[in-house]
């Protein structure tokens, strides 16, 4: 039906799923960078953590919104994997600034 078969799988639209996986990787790498003290002290500050978290959640929100529009227009079903990916990205984006602030306060108390 489509020019190429990777647009859909079992009646669900999956073309935008790799973008969500990339955003999840960015949020997870930021999470790991916050946990590793050498990276946190030398490469991260509060502005970078908050801005990366906000950008990832807003881009994921836009991808989900456009995903819903495309699915509605071409008559396919929604993608539950993309839905769960969005909530995982949102959880990491909420957790990263909180974790950074807690670890930076802990570091200031120790010094």
N, C-alpha and C positions, 0 to 999 in steps of 0.2 A: 504494500500500500504506500509506503514511503520510499524516498529515493535511497535511503539507506537504513538498514535494519537496526542500527544501534540507538535510534531515537526511543524505541520502546521495547519493553521486555514484559511479557505476560500481561499486556494491556495497561502497563504503567509507563509514564514518561520519565526517562532516566537521563536525559541529555545534560542536565545541570548538576547531576550528582557529583562529578569530579571537582567542581568548584567548591562544594561544601566539604569534601574531603580535604582539599587544600586549606581551606579556612580552619578546619579542625586541626590540621597539622601545625598551622601557625599558632593557634591558641595553645596547643599542647607543648610546642617548643618554648613558648613564652613561659608556660607553667614550669617546665624543667629548668629554664634559665633562672627563674626566681628561686628555685630550690637549691641550685648550685651556688654557693656563696661567692666563689671567685668571679663568676659571670655577673652575679647580682651586684657586687660591689664595683666592678670596673665598667660594665656596659649598660646598666639599667638605672633609670631614675623614675620617679613617680609619674612624671609627665609621659614618658615613653610607654610605661605599662598601661596607664589609663587610656591613652590615645590608641594604642594597638588593640586593646580590648573593645573600645567603643567602635572602632572601624570594623573589626571582624564581626561583631554582632550586627551592625547596620548593613554590611554587605550580605551577610547570611539572611537577614530579614528581606532585603531587596530580591535576592535570588529566590527565596520562598514565595514572595509576592508574584514575581514574574512567572515562576513555575506554575502557580495556580491559574494565572491568566492563560498561559499556553495550553495547559491541560484542559481547561474549559473550552477553549477555541477548537481544539482538534478532537475533542470527545474521548480522551483517554481517562484512565483513573489516576488518582493521586498516588504518590510514592511514600509509603510509610518509612522507608529508610531515610529519605530526605527530611522527613518530619522529625525523626529521632536525632539525626545529625544536627539539625538546627537547635534542638534543645540541649544537646551536648555542647555545642559551640557557645550557646548562651550561658550554660553553667560554668564553663571554663572562663568566659569573659567576665562573669560576675565574681568568680573565685580568685582570679589573678590579681586584681588590685587589692583585694582584702588580704590575700596572702602576702603580697609585697609590703603592704603597710604594717602587718603584724611582724614580719621578719625584720623590717627596718627599725621598728620600735624596739624589738628585742636586741638588736645589734647596738642601738644607742644606750640601752640600759646596761649592757655588758661593758661598754667602753667607759 
